Amino acid sequence: MTFATLSSKGQLTVPADARRALGLHSGSRVLIETQGDRIIIRTPGNLLALGGVLGKAQPMALEKKAMAGEAAKRTRGVT
């Protein structure tokens, strides 16, 4: 376990070993979720590869639009 300190601007440095384990580098985007008192940081993966896995597939244009909307909701505020 590694401790990190939140800056006055709300920034957090991800420790080098965690960045290496996830293949993160400068400019990488991550998903941040909260669950109770936890913050979960994940790599987004390939959202397009998930098209249709939760039910009957829609036309690809509708799937992409829905996935883009969901990704935008989940990544608001991530820069």
mmCIF file of the N, C-alpha and C atoms, coordinates in Angstrom:
data_MODEL
# 
_entry.id   MODEL 
# 
loop_
_atom_site.group_PDB 
_atom_site.id 
_atom_site.type_symbol 
_atom_site.label_atom_id 
_atom_site.label_alt_id 
_atom_site.label_comp_id 
_atom_site.label_asym_id 
_atom_site.label_entity_id 
_atom_site.label_seq_id 
_atom_site.pdbx_PDB_ins_code 
_atom_site.Cartn_x 
_atom_site.Cartn_y 
_atom_site.Cartn_z 
_atom_site.occupancy 
_atom_site.B_iso_or_equiv 
_atom_site.pdbx_formal_charge 
_atom_site.auth_seq_id 
_atom_site.auth_comp_id 
_atom_site.auth_asym_id 
_atom_site.auth_atom_id 
_atom_site.pdbx_PDB_model_num 
ATOM 1   N N  . MET A 1 1  ? 0.852   -1.174 0.000   1.00 0.00 ? 1  MET A N  1 
ATOM 2   C CA . MET A 1 1  ? 0.000   0.000  0.000   1.00 0.00 ? 1  MET A CA 1 
ATOM 3   C C  . MET A 1 1  ? 0.890   1.227  0.000   1.00 0.00 ? 1  MET A C  1 
ATOM 4   N N  . THR A 1 2  ? 0.515   2.200  -0.809  1.00 0.00 ? 2  THR A N  1 
ATOM 5   C CA . THR A 1 2  ? 1.258   3.443  -0.912  1.00 0.00 ? 2  THR A CA 1 
ATOM 6   C C  . THR A 1 2  ? 0.326   4.596  -0.575  1.00 0.00 ? 2  THR A C  1 
ATOM 7   N N  . PHE A 1 3  ? 0.814   5.554  0.193   1.00 0.00 ? 3  PHE A N  1 
ATOM 8   C CA . PHE A 1 3  ? 0.024   6.733  0.519   1.00 0.00 ? 3  PHE A CA 1 
ATOM 9   C C  . PHE A 1 3  ? 0.324   7.835  -0.483  1.00 0.00 ? 3  PHE A C  1 
ATOM 10  N N  . ALA A 1 4  ? -0.669  8.674  -0.738  1.00 0.00 ? 4  ALA A N  1 
ATOM 11  C CA . ALA A 1 4  ? -0.510  9.826  -1.616  1.00 0.00 ? 4  ALA A CA 1 
ATOM 12  C C  . ALA A 1 4  ? -1.179  11.014 -0.929  1.00 0.00 ? 4  ALA A C  1 
ATOM 13  N N  . THR A 1 5  ? -0.797  12.202 -1.317  1.00 0.00 ? 5  THR A N  1 
ATOM 14  C CA . THR A 1 5  ? -1.350  13.408 -0.718  1.00 0.00 ? 5  THR A CA 1 
ATOM 15  C C  . THR A 1 5  ? -2.081  14.221 -1.782  1.00 0.00 ? 5  THR A C  1 
ATOM 16  N N  . LEU A 1 6  ? -3.270  14.655 -1.466  1.00 0.00 ? 6  LEU A N  1 
ATOM 17  C CA . LEU A 1 6  ? -4.073  15.473 -2.364  1.00 0.00 ? 6  LEU A CA 1 
ATOM 18  C C  . LEU A 1 6  ? -3.554  16.907 -2.317  1.00 0.00 ? 6  LEU A C  1 
ATOM 19  N N  . SER A 1 7  ? -3.321  17.508 -3.483  1.00 0.00 ? 7  SER A N  1 
ATOM 20  C CA . SER A 1 7  ? -2.816  18.882 -3.527  1.00 0.00 ? 7  SER A CA 1 
ATOM 21  C C  . SER A 1 7  ? -3.951  19.875 -3.283  1.00 0.00 ? 7  SER A C  1 
ATOM 22  N N  . SER A 1 8  ? -3.587  21.142 -3.119  1.00 0.00 ? 8  SER A N  1 
ATOM 23  C CA . SER A 1 8  ? -4.591  22.187 -2.902  1.00 0.00 ? 8  SER A CA 1 
ATOM 24  C C  . SER A 1 8  ? -5.501  22.351 -4.116  1.00 0.00 ? 8  SER A C  1 
ATOM 25  N N  . LYS A 1 9  ? -5.059  21.879 -5.280  1.00 0.00 ? 9  LYS A N  1 
ATOM 26  C CA . LYS A 1 9  ? -5.871  21.938 -6.499  1.00 0.00 ? 9  LYS A CA 1 
ATOM 27  C C  . LYS A 1 9  ? -6.675  20.653 -6.713  1.00 0.00 ? 9  LYS A C  1 
ATOM 28  N N  . GLY A 1 10 ? -6.644  19.754 -5.746  1.00 0.00 ? 10 GLY A N  1 
ATOM 29  C CA . GLY A 1 10 ? -7.388  18.504 -5.861  1.00 0.00 ? 10 GLY A CA 1 
ATOM 30  C C  . GLY A 1 10 ? -6.682  17.452 -6.700  1.00 0.00 ? 10 GLY A C  1 
ATOM 31  N N  . GLN A 1 11 ? -5.403  17.651 -6.947  1.00 0.00 ? 11 GLN A N  1 
ATOM 32  C CA . GLN A 1 11 ? -4.647  16.703 -7.765  1.00 0.00 ? 11 GLN A CA 1 
ATOM 33  C C  . GLN A 1 11 ? -3.994  15.635 -6.897  1.00 0.00 ? 11 GLN A C  1 
ATOM 34  N N  . LEU A 1 12 ? -3.898  14.438 -7.478  1.00 0.00 ? 12 LEU A N  1 
ATOM 35  C CA . LEU A 1 12 ? -3.317  13.308 -6.780  1.00 0.00 ? 12 LEU A CA 1 
ATOM 36  C C  . LEU A 1 12 ? -2.305  12.660 -7.705  1.00 0.00 ? 12 LEU A C  1 
ATOM 37  N N  . THR A 1 13 ? -1.132  12.351 -7.201  1.00 0.00 ? 13 THR A N  1 
ATOM 38  C CA . THR A 1 13 ? -0.124  11.667 -7.997  1.00 0.00 ? 13 THR A CA 1 
ATOM 39  C C  . THR A 1 13 ? -0.290  10.168 -7.824  1.00 0.00 ? 13 THR A C  1 
ATOM 40  N N  . VAL A 1 14 ? -0.455  9.459  -8.943  1.00 0.00 ? 14 VAL A N  1 
ATOM 41  C CA . VAL A 1 14 ? -0.561  8.004  -8.910  1.00 0.00 ? 14 VAL A CA 1 
ATOM 42  C C  . VAL A 1 14 ? 0.855   7.451  -8.803  1.00 0.00 ? 14 VAL A C  1 
ATOM 43  N N  . PRO A 1 15 ? 1.123   6.623  -7.802  1.00 0.00 ? 15 PRO A N  1 
ATOM 44  C CA . PRO A 1 15 ? 2.475   6.089  -7.615  1.00 0.00 ? 15 PRO A CA 1 
ATOM 45  C C  . PRO A 1 15 ? 2.970   5.345  -8.862  1.00 0.00 ? 15 PRO A C  1 
ATOM 46  N N  . ALA A 1 16 ? 4.286   5.392  -9.083  1.00 0.00 ? 16 ALA A N  1 
ATOM 47  C CA . ALA A 1 16 ? 4.894   4.805  -10.275 1.00 0.00 ? 16 ALA A CA 1 
ATOM 48  C C  . ALA A 1 16 ? 4.567   3.327  -10.442 1.00 0.00 ? 16 ALA A C  1 
ATOM 49  N N  . ASP A 1 17 ? 4.577   2.555  -9.349  1.00 0.00 ? 17 ASP A N  1 
ATOM 50  C CA . ASP A 1 17 ? 4.294   1.123  -9.492  1.00 0.00 ? 17 ASP A CA 1 
ATOM 51  C C  . ASP A 1 17 ? 2.863   0.874  -9.961  1.00 0.00 ? 17 ASP A C  1 
ATOM 52  N N  . ALA A 1 18 ? 1.918   1.689  -9.519  1.00 0.00 ? 18 ALA A N  1 
ATOM 53  C CA . ALA A 1 18 ? 0.525   1.560  -9.962  1.00 0.00 ? 18 ALA A CA 1 
ATOM 54  C C  . ALA A 1 18 ? 0.395   1.965  -11.427 1.00 0.00 ? 18 ALA A C  1 
ATOM 55  N N  . ARG A 1 19 ? 1.102   3.029  -11.827 1.00 0.00 ? 19 ARG A N  1 
ATOM 56  C CA . ARG A 1 19 ? 1.062   3.452  -13.239 1.00 0.00 ? 19 ARG A CA 1 
ATOM 57  C C  . ARG A 1 19 ? 1.620   2.363  -14.134 1.00 0.00 ? 19 ARG A C  1 
ATOM 58  N N  . ARG A 1 20 ? 2.724   1.772  -13.734 1.00 0.00 ? 20 ARG A N  1 
ATOM 59  C CA . ARG A 1 20 ? 3.321   0.689  -14.533 1.00 0.00 ? 20 ARG A CA 1 
ATOM 60  C C  . ARG A 1 20 ? 2.374   -0.505 -14.631 1.00 0.00 ? 20 ARG A C  1 
ATOM 61  N N  . ALA A 1 21 ? 1.759   -0.867 -13.512 1.00 0.00 ? 21 ALA A N  1 
ATOM 62  C CA . ALA A 1 21 ? 0.868   -2.034 -13.486 1.00 0.00 ? 21 ALA A CA 1 
ATOM 63  C C  . ALA A 1 21 ? -0.321  -1.859 -14.427 1.00 0.00 ? 21 ALA A C  1 
ATOM 64  N N  . LEU A 1 22 ? -0.798  -0.613 -14.573 1.00 0.00 ? 22 LEU A N  1 
ATOM 65  C CA . LEU A 1 22 ? -1.959  -0.342 -15.429 1.00 0.00 ? 22 LEU A CA 1 
ATOM 66  C C  . LEU A 1 22 ? -1.574  0.155  -16.815 1.00 0.00 ? 22 LEU A C  1 
ATOM 67  N N  . GLY A 1 23 ? -0.281  0.336  -17.058 1.00 0.00 ? 23 GLY A N  1 
ATOM 68  C CA . GLY A 1 23 ? 0.162   0.830  -18.359 1.00 0.00 ? 23 GLY A CA 1 
ATOM 69  C C  . GLY A 1 23 ? -0.192  2.289  -18.588 1.00 0.00 ? 23 GLY A C  1 
ATOM 70  N N  . LEU A 1 24 ? -0.225  3.078  -17.528 1.00 0.00 ? 24 LEU A N  1 
ATOM 71  C CA . LEU A 1 24 ? -0.559  4.495  -17.635 1.00 0.00 ? 24 LEU A CA 1 
ATOM 72  C C  . LEU A 1 24 ? 0.686   5.320  -17.912 1.00 0.00 ? 24 LEU A C  1 
ATOM 73  N N  . HIS A 1 25 ? 0.507   6.387  -18.661 1.00 0.00 ? 25 HIS A N  1 
ATOM 74  C CA . HIS A 1 25 ? 1.595   7.307  -18.967 1.00 0.00 ? 25 HIS A CA 1 
ATOM 75  C C  . HIS A 1 25 ? 1.019   8.708  -19.036 1.00 0.00 ? 25 HIS A C  1 
ATOM 76  N N  . SER A 1 26 ? 1.855   9.692  -19.216 1.00 0.00 ? 26 SER A N  1 
ATOM 77  C CA . SER A 1 26 ? 1.394   11.075 -19.289 1.00 0.00 ? 26 SER A CA 1 
ATOM 78  C C  . SER A 1 26 ? 0.316   11.204 -20.363 1.00 0.00 ? 26 SER A C  1 
ATOM 79  N N  . GLY A 1 27 ? -0.802  11.785 -19.997 1.00 0.00 ? 27 GLY A N  1 
ATOM 80  C CA . GLY A 1 27 ? -1.900  11.961 -20.941 1.00 0.00 ? 27 GLY A CA 1 
ATOM 81  C C  . GLY A 1 27 ? -2.925  10.826 -20.937 1.00 0.00 ? 27 GLY A C  1 
ATOM 82  N N  . SER A 1 28 ? -2.651  9.743  -20.204 1.00 0.00 ? 28 SER A N  1 
ATOM 83  C CA . SER A 1 28 ? -3.614  8.638  -20.120 1.00 0.00 ? 28 SER A CA 1 
ATOM 84  C C  . SER A 1 28 ? -4.891  9.126  -19.450 1.00 0.00 ? 28 SER A C  1 
ATOM 85  N N  . ARG A 1 29 ? -6.034  8.612  -19.903 1.00 0.00 ? 29 ARG A N  1 
ATOM 86  C CA . ARG A 1 29 ? -7.315  8.922  -19.269 1.00 0.00 ? 29 ARG A CA 1 
ATOM 87  C C  . ARG A 1 29 ? -7.714  7.725  -18.418 1.00 0.00 ? 29 ARG A C  1 
ATOM 88  N N  . VAL A 1 30 ? -8.349  8.008  -17.302 1.00 0.00 ? 30 VAL A N  1 
ATOM 89  C CA . VAL A 1 30 ? -8.812  6.952  -16.410 1.00 0.00 ? 30 VAL A CA 1 
ATOM 90  C C  . VAL A 1 30 ? -10.257 7.230  -16.017 1.00 0.00 ? 30 VAL A C  1 
ATOM 91  N N  . LEU A 1 31 ? -10.949 6.194  -15.600 1.00 0.00 ? 31 LEU A N  1 
ATOM 92  C CA . LEU A 1 31 ? -12.297 6.336  -15.047 1.00 0.00 ? 31 LEU A CA 1 
ATOM 93  C C  . LEU A 1 31 ? -12.174 6.387  -13.531 1.00 0.00 ? 31 LEU A C  1 
ATOM 94  N N  . ILE A 1 32 ? -12.910 7.292  -12.912 1.00 0.00 ? 32 ILE A N  1 
ATOM 95  C CA . ILE A 1 32 ? -12.897 7.410  -11.459 1.00 0.00 ? 32 ILE A CA 1 
ATOM 96  C C  . ILE A 1 32 ? -14.321 7.226  -10.968 1.00 0.00 ? 32 ILE A C  1 
ATOM 97  N N  . GLU A 1 33 ? -14.508 6.269  -10.086 1.00 0.00 ? 33 GLU A N  1 
ATOM 98  C CA . GLU A 1 33 ? -15.820 5.995  -9.512  1.00 0.00 ? 33 GLU A CA 1 
ATOM 99  C C  . GLU A 1 33 ? -15.716 6.050  -7.997  1.00 0.00 ? 33 GLU A C  1 
ATOM 100 N N  . THR A 1 34 ? -16.816 6.371  -7.339  1.00 0.00 ? 34 THR A N  1 
ATOM 101 C CA . THR A 1 34 ? -16.856 6.321  -5.889  1.00 0.00 ? 34 THR A CA 1 
ATOM 102 C C  . THR A 1 34 ? -17.849 5.242  -5.474  1.00 0.00 ? 34 THR A C  1 
ATOM 103 N N  . GLN A 1 35 ? -17.474 4.488  -4.469  1.00 0.00 ? 35 GLN A N  1 
ATOM 104 C CA . GLN A 1 35 ? -18.343 3.473  -3.875  1.00 0.00 ? 35 GLN A CA 1 
ATOM 105 C C  . GLN A 1 35 ? -18.205 3.601  -2.372  1.00 0.00 ? 35 GLN A C  1 
ATOM 106 N N  . GLY A 1 36 ? -19.211 4.200  -1.757  1.00 0.00 ? 36 GLY A N  1 
ATOM 107 C CA . GLY A 1 36 ? -19.123 4.436  -0.313  1.00 0.00 ? 36 GLY A CA 1 
ATOM 108 C C  . GLY A 1 36 ? -17.955 5.342  -0.001  1.00 0.00 ? 36 GLY A C  1 
ATOM 109 N N  . ASP A 1 37 ? -17.023 4.848  0.826   1.00 0.00 ? 37 ASP A N  1 
ATOM 110 C CA . ASP A 1 37 ? -15.862 5.659  1.197   1.00 0.00 ? 37 ASP A CA 1 
ATOM 111 C C  . ASP A 1 37 ? -14.636 5.332  0.351   1.00 0.00 ? 37 ASP A C  1 
ATOM 112 N N  . ARG A 1 38 ? -14.851 4.718  -0.816  1.00 0.00 ? 38 ARG A N  1 
ATOM 113 C CA . ARG A 1 38 ? -13.738 4.320  -1.685  1.00 0.00 ? 38 ARG A CA 1 
ATOM 114 C C  . ARG A 1 38 ? -13.749 5.096  -2.996  1.00 0.00 ? 38 ARG A C  1 
ATOM 115 N N  . ILE A 1 39 ? -12.566 5.338  -3.516  1.00 0.00 ? 39 ILE A N  1 
ATOM 116 C CA . ILE A 1 39 ? -12.396 5.897  -4.855  1.00 0.00 ? 39 ILE A CA 1 
ATOM 117 C C  . ILE A 1 39 ? -11.745 4.807  -5.686  1.00 0.00 ? 39 ILE A C  1 
ATOM 118 N N  . ILE A 1 40 ? -12.349 4.482  -6.811  1.00 0.00 ? 40 ILE A N  1 
ATOM 119 C CA . ILE A 1 40 ? -11.829 3.440  -7.684  1.00 0.00 ? 40 ILE A CA 1 
ATOM 120 C C  . ILE A 1 40 ? -11.356 4.095  -8.968  1.00 0.00 ? 40 ILE A C  1 
ATOM 121 N N  . ILE A 1 41 ? -10.093 3.852  -9.314  1.00 0.00 ? 41 ILE A N  1 
ATOM 122 C CA . ILE A 1 41 ? -9.497  4.398  -10.529 1.00 0.00 ? 41 ILE A CA 1 
ATOM 123 C C  . ILE A 1 41 ? -9.253  3.231  -11.465 1.00 0.00 ? 41 ILE A C  1 
ATOM 124 N N  . ARG A 1 42 ? -9.848  3.299  -12.665 1.00 0.00 ? 42 ARG A N  1 
ATOM 125 C CA . ARG A 1 42 ? -9.710  2.207  -13.630 1.00 0.00 ? 42 ARG A CA 1 
ATOM 126 C C  . ARG A 1 42 ? -9.328  2.758  -14.996 1.00 0.00 ? 42 ARG A C  1 
ATOM 127 N N  . THR A 1 43 ? -8.731  1.894  -15.794 1.00 0.00 ? 43 THR A N  1 
ATOM 128 C CA . THR A 1 43 ? -8.507  2.251  -17.190 1.00 0.00 ? 43 THR A CA 1 
ATOM 129 C C  . THR A 1 43 ? -9.827  2.017  -17.917 1.00 0.00 ? 43 THR A C  1 
ATOM 130 N N  . PRO A 1 44 ? -10.161 2.861  -18.891 1.00 0.00 ? 44 PRO A N  1 
ATOM 131 C CA . PRO A 1 44 ? -11.464 2.721  -19.546 1.00 0.00 ? 44 PRO A CA 1 
ATOM 132 C C  . PRO A 1 44 ? -11.584 1.503  -20.452 1.00 0.00 ? 44 PRO A C  1 
ATOM 133 N N  . GLY A 1 45 ? -10.488 0.956  -20.931 1.00 0.00 ? 45 GLY A N  1 
ATOM 134 C CA . GLY A 1 45 ? -10.577 -0.184 -21.841 1.00 0.00 ? 45 GLY A CA 1 
ATOM 135 C C  . GLY A 1 45 ? -11.182 0.233  -23.177 1.00 0.00 ? 45 GLY A C  1 
ATOM 136 N N  . ASN A 1 46 ? -11.595 -0.726 -23.931 1.00 0.00 ? 46 ASN A N  1 
ATOM 137 C CA . ASN A 1 46 ? -12.190 -0.465 -25.235 1.00 0.00 ? 46 ASN A CA 1 
ATOM 138 C C  . ASN A 1 46 ? -13.702 -0.576 -25.113 1.00 0.00 ? 46 ASN A C  1 
ATOM 139 N N  . LEU A 1 47 ? -14.379 0.565  -24.980 1.00 0.00 ? 47 LEU A N  1 
ATOM 140 C CA . LEU A 1 47 ? -15.833 0.563  -24.808 1.00 0.00 ? 47 LEU A CA 1 
ATOM 141 C C  . LEU A 1 47 ? -16.558 -0.011 -26.017 1.00 0.00 ? 47 LEU A C  1 
ATOM 142 N N  . LEU A 1 48 ? -16.014 0.178  -27.211 1.00 0.00 ? 48 LEU A N  1 
ATOM 143 C CA . LEU A 1 48 ? -16.694 -0.327 -28.403 1.00 0.00 ? 48 LEU A CA 1 
ATOM 144 C C  . LEU A 1 48 ? -16.714 -1.853 -28.444 1.00 0.00 ? 48 LEU A C  1 
ATOM 145 N N  . ALA A 1 49 ? -15.769 -2.505 -27.789 1.00 0.00 ? 49 ALA A N  1 
ATOM 146 C CA . ALA A 1 49 ? -15.744 -3.967 -27.771 1.00 0.00 ? 49 ALA A CA 1 
ATOM 147 C C  . ALA A 1 49 ? -16.904 -4.529 -26.960 1.00 0.00 ? 49 ALA A C  1 
ATOM 148 N N  . LEU A 1 50 ? -17.566 -3.697 -26.156 1.00 0.00 ? 50 LEU A N  1 
ATOM 149 C CA . LEU A 1 50 ? -18.661 -4.152 -25.316 1.00 0.00 ? 50 LEU A CA 1 
ATOM 150 C C  . LEU A 1 50 ? -20.020 -4.046 -26.003 1.00 0.00 ? 50 LEU A C  1 
ATOM 151 N N  . GLY A 1 51 ? -20.067 -3.546 -27.209 1.00 0.00 ? 51 GLY A N  1 
ATOM 152 C CA . GLY A 1 51 ? -21.340 -3.346 -27.899 1.00 0.00 ? 51 GLY A CA 1 
ATOM 153 C C  . GLY A 1 51 ? -22.202 -4.591 -27.917 1.00 0.00 ? 51 GLY A C  1 
ATOM 154 N N  . GLY A 1 52 ? -23.423 -4.503 -27.346 1.00 0.00 ? 52 GLY A N  1 
ATOM 155 C CA . GLY A 1 52 ? -24.379 -5.588 -27.386 1.00 0.00 ? 52 GLY A CA 1 
ATOM 156 C C  . GLY A 1 52 ? -24.232 -6.666 -26.336 1.00 0.00 ? 52 GLY A C  1 
ATOM 157 N N  . VAL A 1 53 ? -23.263 -6.580 -25.435 1.00 0.00 ? 53 VAL A N  1 
ATOM 158 C CA . VAL A 1 53 ? -23.048 -7.671 -24.485 1.00 0.00 ? 53 VAL A CA 1 
ATOM 159 C C  . VAL A 1 53 ? -24.127 -7.740 -23.411 1.00 0.00 ? 53 VAL A C  1 
ATOM 160 N N  . LEU A 1 54 ? -24.887 -6.688 -23.242 1.00 0.00 ? 54 LEU A N  1 
ATOM 161 C CA . LEU A 1 54 ? -25.902 -6.680 -22.198 1.00 0.00 ? 54 LEU A CA 1 
ATOM 162 C C  . LEU A 1 54 ? -27.307 -6.970 -22.714 1.00 0.00 ? 54 LEU A C  1 
ATOM 163 N N  . GLY A 1 55 ? -27.415 -7.350 -23.933 1.00 0.00 ? 55 GLY A N  1 
ATOM 164 C CA . GLY A 1 55 ? -28.730 -7.634 -24.495 1.00 0.00 ? 55 GLY A CA 1 
ATOM 165 C C  . GLY A 1 55 ? -28.670 -7.581 -26.000 1.00 0.00 ? 55 GLY A C  1 
ATOM 166 N N  . LYS A 1 56 ? -29.858 -7.527 -26.606 1.00 0.00 ? 56 LYS A N  1 
ATOM 167 C CA . LYS A 1 56 ? -29.927 -7.483 -28.056 1.00 0.00 ? 56 LYS A CA 1 
ATOM 168 C C  . LYS A 1 56 ? -29.205 -6.246 -28.575 1.00 0.00 ? 56 LYS A C  1 
ATOM 169 N N  . ALA A 1 57 ? -28.327 -6.473 -29.508 1.00 0.00 ? 57 ALA A N  1 
ATOM 170 C CA . ALA A 1 57 ? -27.550 -5.371 -30.073 1.00 0.00 ? 57 ALA A CA 1 
ATOM 171 C C  . ALA A 1 57 ? -28.438 -4.453 -30.894 1.00 0.00 ? 57 ALA A C  1 
ATOM 172 N N  . GLN A 1 58 ? -28.177 -3.190 -30.772 1.00 0.00 ? 58 GLN A N  1 
ATOM 173 C CA . GLN A 1 58 ? -28.838 -2.168 -31.564 1.00 0.00 ? 58 GLN A CA 1 
ATOM 174 C C  . GLN A 1 58 ? -27.953 -1.871 -32.764 1.00 0.00 ? 58 GLN A C  1 
ATOM 175 N N  . PRO A 1 59 ? -28.451 -1.111 -33.725 1.00 0.00 ? 59 PRO A N  1 
ATOM 176 C CA . PRO A 1 59 ? -27.558 -0.690 -34.812 1.00 0.00 ? 59 PRO A CA 1 
ATOM 177 C C  . PRO A 1 59 ? -26.317 -0.009 -34.234 1.00 0.00 ? 59 PRO A C  1 
ATOM 178 N N  . MET A 1 60 ? -25.175 -0.230 -34.855 1.00 0.00 ? 60 MET A N  1 
ATOM 179 C CA . MET A 1 60 ? -23.890 0.255  -34.327 1.00 0.00 ? 60 MET A CA 1 
ATOM 180 C C  . MET A 1 60 ? -23.924 1.757  -34.040 1.00 0.00 ? 60 MET A C  1 
ATOM 181 N N  . ALA A 1 61 ? -24.585 2.541  -34.880 1.00 0.00 ? 61 ALA A N  1 
ATOM 182 C CA . ALA A 1 61 ? -24.633 3.991  -34.650 1.00 0.00 ? 61 ALA A CA 1 
ATOM 183 C C  . ALA A 1 61 ? -25.312 4.302  -33.314 1.00 0.00 ? 61 ALA A C  1 
ATOM 184 N N  . LEU A 1 62 ? -26.400 3.596  -32.982 1.00 0.00 ? 62 LEU A N  1 
ATOM 185 C CA . LEU A 1 62 ? -27.084 3.819  -31.710 1.00 0.00 ? 62 LEU A CA 1 
ATOM 186 C C  . LEU A 1 62 ? -26.244 3.328  -30.540 1.00 0.00 ? 62 LEU A C  1 
ATOM 187 N N  . GLU A 1 63 ? -25.568 2.201  -30.715 1.00 0.00 ? 63 GLU A N  1 
ATOM 188 C CA . GLU A 1 63 ? -24.699 1.674  -29.655 1.00 0.00 ? 63 GLU A CA 1 
ATOM 189 C C  . GLU A 1 63 ? -23.577 2.669  -29.355 1.00 0.00 ? 63 GLU A C  1 
ATOM 190 N N  . LYS A 1 64 ? -22.941 3.184  -30.411 1.00 0.00 ? 64 LYS A N  1 
ATOM 191 C CA . LYS A 1 64 ? -21.841 4.134  -30.211 1.00 0.00 ? 64 LYS A CA 1 
ATOM 192 C C  . LYS A 1 64 ? -22.335 5.390  -29.500 1.00 0.00 ? 64 LYS A C  1 
ATOM 193 N N  . LYS A 1 65 ? -23.523 5.874  -29.899 1.00 0.00 ? 65 LYS A N  1 
ATOM 194 C CA . LYS A 1 65 ? -24.073 7.079  -29.282 1.00 0.00 ? 65 LYS A CA 1 
ATOM 195 C C  . LYS A 1 65 ? -24.352 6.838  -27.797 1.00 0.00 ? 65 LYS A C  1 
ATOM 196 N N  . ALA A 1 66 ? -24.952 5.690  -27.477 1.00 0.00 ? 66 ALA A N  1 
ATOM 197 C CA . ALA A 1 66 ? -25.250 5.362  -26.086 1.00 0.00 ? 66 ALA A CA 1 
ATOM 198 C C  . ALA A 1 66 ? -23.972 5.203  -25.274 1.00 0.00 ? 66 ALA A C  1 
ATOM 199 N N  . MET A 1 67 ? -22.978 4.533  -25.834 1.00 0.00 ? 67 MET A N  1 
ATOM 200 C CA . MET A 1 67 ? -21.710 4.335  -25.118 1.00 0.00 ? 67 MET A CA 1 
ATOM 201 C C  . MET A 1 67 ? -20.985 5.658  -24.914 1.00 0.00 ? 67 MET A C  1 
ATOM 202 N N  . ALA A 1 68 ? -21.012 6.520  -25.923 1.00 0.00 ? 68 ALA A N  1 
ATOM 203 C CA . ALA A 1 68 ? -20.356 7.824  -25.791 1.00 0.00 ? 68 ALA A CA 1 
ATOM 204 C C  . ALA A 1 68 ? -21.028 8.649  -24.703 1.00 0.00 ? 68 ALA A C  1 
ATOM 205 N N  . GLY A 1 69 ? -22.364 8.596  -24.643 1.00 0.00 ? 69 GLY A N  1 
ATOM 206 C CA . GLY A 1 69 ? -23.087 9.327  -23.604 1.00 0.00 ? 69 GLY A CA 1 
ATOM 207 C C  . GLY A 1 69 ? -22.753 8.819  -22.221 1.00 0.00 ? 69 GLY A C  1 
ATOM 208 N N  . GLU A 1 70 ? -22.697 7.500  -22.064 1.00 0.00 ? 70 GLU A N  1 
ATOM 209 C CA . GLU A 1 70 ? -22.363 6.908  -20.768 1.00 0.00 ? 70 GLU A CA 1 
ATOM 210 C C  . GLU A 1 70 ? -20.925 7.237  -20.390 1.00 0.00 ? 70 GLU A C  1 
ATOM 211 N N  . ALA A 1 71 ? -20.009 7.153  -21.340 1.00 0.00 ? 71 ALA A N  1 
ATOM 212 C CA . ALA A 1 71 ? -18.612 7.490  -21.059 1.00 0.00 ? 71 ALA A CA 1 
ATOM 213 C C  . ALA A 1 71 ? -18.484 8.949  -20.641 1.00 0.00 ? 71 ALA A C  1 
ATOM 214 N N  . ALA A 1 72 ? -19.225 9.833  -21.319 1.00 0.00 ? 72 ALA A N  1 
ATOM 215 C CA . ALA A 1 72 ? -19.175 11.267 -20.975 1.00 0.00 ? 72 ALA A CA 1 
ATOM 216 C C  . ALA A 1 72 ? -19.673 11.496 -19.553 1.00 0.00 ? 72 ALA A C  1 
ATOM 217 N N  . LYS A 1 73 ? -20.753 10.806 -19.168 1.00 0.00 ? 73 LYS A N  1 
ATOM 218 C CA . LYS A 1 73 ? -21.264 10.952 -17.799 1.00 0.00 ? 73 LYS A CA 1 
ATOM 219 C C  . LYS A 1 73 ? -20.239 10.491 -16.789 1.00 0.00 ? 73 LYS A C  1 
ATOM 220 N N  . ARG A 1 74 ? -19.557 9.393  -17.080 1.00 0.00 ? 74 ARG A N  1 
ATOM 221 C CA . ARG A 1 74 ? -18.607 8.820  -16.126 1.00 0.00 ? 74 ARG A CA 1 
ATOM 222 C C  . ARG A 1 74 ? -17.293 9.581  -16.075 1.00 0.00 ? 74 ARG A C  1 
ATOM 223 N N  . THR A 1 75 ? -16.976 10.339 -17.114 1.00 0.00 ? 75 THR A N  1 
ATOM 224 C CA . THR A 1 75 ? -15.680 11.030 -17.139 1.00 0.00 ? 75 THR A CA 1 
ATOM 225 C C  . THR A 1 75 ? -15.801 12.521 -16.969 1.00 0.00 ? 75 THR A C  1 
ATOM 226 N N  . ARG A 1 76 ? -16.999 13.032 -16.662 1.00 0.00 ? 76 ARG A N  1 
ATOM 227 C CA . ARG A 1 76 ? -17.138 14.479 -16.426 1.00 0.00 ? 76 ARG A CA 1 
ATOM 228 C C  . ARG A 1 76 ? -16.166 14.926 -15.353 1.00 0.00 ? 76 ARG A C  1 
ATOM 229 N N  . GLY A 1 77 ? -15.457 15.979 -15.628 1.00 0.00 ? 77 GLY A N  1 
ATOM 230 C CA . GLY A 1 77 ? -14.513 16.513 -14.661 1.00 0.00 ? 77 GLY A CA 1 
ATOM 231 C C  . GLY A 1 77 ? -13.136 15.892 -14.726 1.00 0.00 ? 77 GLY A C  1 
ATOM 232 N N  . VAL A 1 78 ? -12.959 14.819 -15.523 1.00 0.00 ? 78 VAL A N  1 
ATOM 233 C CA . VAL A 1 78 ? -11.629 14.208 -15.671 1.00 0.00 ? 78 VAL A CA 1 
ATOM 234 C C  . VAL A 1 78 ? -10.937 14.910 -16.817 1.00 0.00 ? 78 VAL A C  1 
ATOM 235 N N  . THR A 1 79 ? -9.781  15.466 -16.536 1.00 0.00 ? 79 THR A N  1 
ATOM 236 C CA . THR A 1 79 ? -9.053  16.164 -17.603 1.00 0.00 ? 79 THR A CA 1 
ATOM 237 C C  . THR A 1 79 ? -7.696  15.561 -17.781 1.00 0.00 ? 79 THR A C  1 
# 
